[in-house]
Amino acid sequence: MSVARQVVVEADGGSRGNPGPAGYGAVVIDPATGEPLAEAAEYIGVATNNVAEYRGLIAGLEAAKALFPDAGDALRVHVRMDSKLVVEQMSGRWKIKHPDMKPLAARAAAILPPSSVTYEWIPRARNKHADRLANEAMDAGRDGRQWEASASTAALDAPSARTPIASPPVQGPPGDQAAGAAKARAALAAARGAAAPEGLFPLPEAAVPEPAAPETAAAPEAAGSGPEAAGAPQTGWGAAPDLGAPATLVLLRHGETALTPEKRFSGSGGTDPELSATGRGQAERAAEHFAALGTVQDIVSSPLRRCRETAAAVAARLGLDVRIDEGLRETDFGAWEGLTFTEVRERYGDDLTAWLASPDTAPTGGGESFTEVTERVAAARDRIVARYAGRTVLLVTHVTPIKTLVRLALGAPPESLFRMELSAASISTVAYYGDGNASVRLLNDTSHLR
């Protein structure tokens, strides 16, 4: 009878260029002592991040199996990686669509019985040992050599290698909300006089929501019915129910078109312009950013061309499909389409003044009022949140829909639309919980474009 053995495998991979010079690293750790039992790293030539990450996983599983060749089905391996793509695909929650990933995933799955391996997503900061090994391998490749274990200093950067590791957690849907939720639970426990969870690797708290700013009745139309009436969400920290992971909507404004730098009205009633060369570059940088994060699970786009092109760039990098939602299209600006603000003031001064003063006023020539846009966007929000509960979804859309989602989440009045800056290809994020509460986590981030 085989003796039961448990180990933790931490793995990572990287590519300097994606694709570019790539390498992987993996370490097998004794969970009882925190000591590294085996390390593996290799420079693999030109490859993508995802390929390198899968190669790291394969190396870690093979190293674990080689350590205990007689354990058979009694070997239990808990894999921890900061690649959500690999974790989700190997856990069976995401489909494997990219042709380069399928054989690698199959190879990884064949090393040990599926019932012997569990997977956990962790932040990059908690995967330092494997990350350092991968970088050592890439450095070696840059210098025209292969990585050598005897020259590695990766373990020196990994205090986890000398600390016992908590038992593998119950797996839940990983997401960028987990870390903040854990802090919230610890704070609540401390306030009640209870001890916070201990251990180097605390259990994921994906089922416990972060304290979220409730949608209040700040806007005039939020008091009764309409798009902003979401019931009576619970406020405060006192007795927060277990609501599960939120639907996290990552809001990406499309890249620039020829009209963007000229600040012309460009809605859904005009020429439907394509991305400019600058806009295509912005879309590619956004794609690189989301590929590095590994958090996006689904993509939904406005039907307009500039959004579909931006979404396609991200989808190609992530290996995801794009769903179109008509509710995410930009405002129809009527006769103002293609004009600058100054030109509209010169030609339709009274109409512009009325539009700025009331969300119920439509642009000249039969465009949409902000009230109409709010109803459309709120309906799209409700559909998307219901469909993607507990998931992280990239919404590729426009200025007005993004600002509308943010202002509804904050309970801000309609005039707040004119008080937000939203750059081309910027990222904003709103999380939606099961009780109707919303949490604005990011607004107009353009750091990925620099």
N, C-alpha and C positions, 0 to 999 in steps of 0.2 A: 504494500500500500504506500503510495507516494505521500511524502510529508508536505503539508500545505505551506506555501511560501508566498509572501506578499512583497511587492516592490513598487516604487513609484518611478515612472519614466518622465523626465522633462525634456522636451525637444523643441528645436527652433531651426529656422532656415532663413537665409537672406540673399538678396541679389542687389548688387550695386549698379542699377540701371533698369532692372525689371522689364525686359530681360537684360542681363549683364553678368559680370563675373559673380558666381554664386557659390555658396557653401552651406553646410548644415552642421549642427551640433546636437548631441544627445547625451544625457547622463542618467544612469540608473542609480536610485537612491534607496537605502534601507529606511523604511518609514519608522522603524523603532528607534534608530539612533540618529537619523539624518545624515549618515555618512555616505559619500559617493562610493558605489561598488564598481562602476565601470563608466568610462567616458568614450565617446566616439565623435569624430569630426572629419570632414572631408571637403576639399575644394572640388567642385563638380563641373567647372567650366562655365559657359554661358547658359543661363537658365532663368526662369522667372522665380519670384518669391514663393509662389504656391508650389512649384516643383521642388524647390529646395526644402520647404517645410515638410512636404510629404516624404522626401528622402530622409530628413531628420527623424521623422516618426518611424520609418522602416528600420533605420539604424538602431534606434532606441529599443524597439521591440525585439530585434534580432539579438542585441546585446543582453537583454533580460533573459531571453530563452537560452542563450549560450551559458549564462551564469548557473542556471539550474536545469541542465539537460534531462535530469531524471524526474523532474517534478511533474511532467505531463499536464493533465487537466487540473492538478492541484495548484499550479502557478496562477497567481492573481496579479495583474498589472494595472495600475491606475495611471493613465497618461494625462499629463498637464501641459497644455500648450497655449500660447497667446494668439494662435491662428484660429479664429472662430470658424473660418471656412473648413479647415481640416477637422476640427472638433465636431462641427455640425454634420458634415458629410459622413464621417466615420461612425457617428452615433445614429445615422440613419434618418436624421430629421431634414436634411437638405439633399436634393437630388444632385448627382454628379453628372454634369452636362459637358464639361470641357473634355475633349478627347485626350489631352495630355494627362488629365487627372485620373481617368478611369483605370488604366493599368496600374498606376501607383497605388490607388486605393485598394484594388484587388490584391496586389502584392502584400500590402500592409495587413489586410484582413486575413490572409492565408497563413501568417506566421504563427498565430496562436488561435485557439478556439474563440469565437466571438464572445461566448459567455465568460471568458477569462479576462477580458479587457474592458475597462470603463474609461470614460473621457471627461475631462473638465477643462473649461476655458479659464485662463487666468490672465491678468494684466501683464504687459511686457515687463513692468518693474519687478514682478515676482517670478520672472523666468530668466534671471540674470546669468545663471550658470550656463544654460544651453545657448543663450544669446552670445555670451562671450566665446564659447567654443566655435559657434558659427562664424563669428568675426575673425577669430584666430585662423580658421580654415581659409577664409577669403583673403586675409593678409598673406598667408602662405602662398596661395595661388598667385597673388599679385607679384610676389617675389620669385615665382617660377619653381616652387617646391610644394610638397604636400605637408599637411599638418602632422606633427609628431606629439604623441602623448607626453613624452618626457620633457618637452619644452613648454607645455601648457601651464598657464597661471589662472585658468578660469575659476578653479575652486576657491581661490583667494578672494574673488569678488562675490562669492555666494555664501553668506552666513547661514543660509538654509542647509548647507551641507553639513553643518555641525549641530543642528537642532532637530529634535524629534518632530516628525510630521504627523498631523492629526489624521485620523482614519479618513478614507475617501468619502467625500460628501455624497448625499443623495443628489442625483443629477437633476437639474432643472433647466429651463431655457436660459442660456447665458445671454447677458446683455450688459450694456454700459451702465445700467441702473443698479447693478448688484452691489458695487462698492459703496455707493451713497446710501443704499438701503441698509446695508450692514451697519453703517455709522448711525443711522437713524434708530435702528433697533438697539444698538449698544447705549445710545443716549437715553432712550426710553427706559431701558433696564436699569441704568444708573440712577435715573430720577426716581424709580420705584424702590431703590435700594438693593436691586438684584445685581449679581455679578455679571459682567459682560463676558461673552464667549472668549475662551482662552485658546492658545495654540498658535503656532506660526501660520498655519493655513486654515483660517476659520471657515466654517461651513458657509456656502453661498446663501445669501439672503434674498434671492430673486423673488421670493413669494411675499416679501415685506416691502411695502411701498415707501419711497422717500416722502418726507413731509412735503406736500405740494400746496402751492398757492391756490386757494379755491376760486372758482369763477363766481364773482359777486354780481350784484345787480347794479353795478356802477353805470352801465349804459342805459339810456332811457328805455330801449325796447326790451331790456332783459327782465323786466318786472313781471311779465305775464307769459305770453306765448311767443312763438317765433324762434329763429335759429339760435338764440342765446339762452333760451329757457331749458336748462338741463336738470330740472328737478331741484332738490335742495341738498347739495353735496355737503358732506360732513366737514367741519372745519376744526382746526386745532390738532394737537398731538395726543390728547388725553387717552382716547380709547380707539385708536385706529384699527379697523378690521384687517384681516388678512385678505388683501384684494388681488394677490397675484401680481405678476409682472405687468407693467403698463404697455400699451401700444406706443412705441416711440416713433414719432414722425420726424425724420431728418429732412428739412426743407431746403432744397438747392434751387436757387434762382438760375435760370439758363445763362449761358455765356453771351457775350456781346454780339449784336448784329450791327449792320451799318448805321442803324438809327440810334443805337444806344449812346455813343459818345456825343451825339448832337442833341441828346435829351429830347427826342421827339416822342409824342404819344404813339405807342405801338401796342395795340390791343388785339382783340380777336375779330375786329371788323375791318382790318386793313389788308396789307399785302402778304401777310404771313412770311416775313423775311427769314432767310437762312442765317446760320452763324457766320460771322466774319472770320478771317484768319485768326484774329485775336481771340474771338469767342471759341474757336475750335481748340486753341491752345489752352484756354481756361478749362474747357471740358476735360481735356486730357489730364491736366493737373488735378482736377477734382477726382477723376478716376483713379489716379495714383494715390491720392489721399485716402479714398475709401478702401482701396485694395490694401493699403498698409494698416488701416484700422481693423478691417475684417469684421465690422459690426453689422453691415447692411445685409438683410436677409431677403428683401423684396424691393422692387422698383415700380413706382406708379408715376405716370407722366401726363402732363397736359397734352392735348391733341395737336397743339401748334408746333410748327416745324422746328423752331429754335429749341424747344424743350425736348422734342423727340430726338434731335441730334445730340443734345447734351446727355440725355438719358442713355442713348445708344453707346456713347463713349464709355460711360461707367459700366453699363451692362456687359460690354465686351470684355472689360477687364475682370469683372467679377464672375462671369459665366452665368448671368441671370437673365431671365426674360423681362420684358417691359410691358406692364399693363397700362392701358390708356383710360383715363377718367375724364369725361367731358366737363365735369364740375371744376376742374383745376385750370381751365383756360383763363386768359386775362380778360379784364373788363373790355366790353365793346365801347370804344370812345366815339362812336358815331362820326360826325363830320370833322372831329378833331384828329382823326388818325393821320399820322405822318407830319403833323404840325408841331412846332415848338410851343412852349407855354406863352412866349411873347407873341407869337403869331395868332394863337387862339385869343389872347386878350385884345389884340388889335381888331380881329374880325368878329369875335363873339363875346365882347366884354361883359355884357349883362348876363349872358348865359353862364359864363365862367364864374362870375361873382356869386350867382345863385348856387352853382354846383359846389363851390367852396364852403358855402354857408349851410347846406343841408344835404344829408346823405340820401334823401329821397329824390333829389334832382338829378336828372340824366343829362349827359352831354348833348350838345346840339345835334339834331338829325336822327334821333331815335336810338341813342346809345343806352348803356345800362347805368342805373343809379348804383351807388354803393350799397344801398339797402338790398337791391336785387342781387348784387354780387355776393353779399353776405349770406343770403338765403341759399344761393347755389353752392357756395364754398362750405357752409355749415353742413349741408346735406352730404356733400362729398366727404367731409371729415367724418361724419357719423358712419357712412358706408365703410370707409377705410379702417376706422378704429374697430368696428365690429368684425370685419373680415380678418384683420391682422392683430387680434388681441394677443398681447404678450410678445410681439415681434418688433423688430426694428426695420422700418420701412423708409426708403428714400422717395420723397415726393419731389419731382422736378417740375417746377411751375414758375410763376411770375410774381412781380412786385405786389400787386393788389391781393391775390390769394394768400401769399405768405404773410403780409402785414395783417390781413384779416384774421388768419388763424392765430397769430400772436396776440392781437388785441382781444379776441374772444377768450383766449386762455387767461389773459390778465384781467378780464372784466373791464377793459378800458373803453371809453366812449369813442364814437366814430371819428371824431376829430383827431384822435391819436394817429390815424393813418398818415396824416401830414407831418408827424413828428418823429418818424422813424426813417433812418437811412438804410437803404438796402442795395448793396453794390451788385454788379453783374457777377454771377458764379459764386455768390456768398452763401454761407451755410447758417441756418438757424435750426433749432431743435425744440420740439414740444412733446412732452410725454402725457399720455391720457390714462387715468386710472379707472377702475371699475365703478367707483362711486360718483363719477362725473368730474372729479377734480382734475386739474391740468397743471403741469409744471413747465414753465419756460426755462430751458437750460442753456440756450445759446441764441445770439442774435447777430446777424451780419458779420460772421467770422470770415475773413479773407486771408488768414495766415497761410493757407495752402497754396495761394497764388504768388507768394513772394519768393 
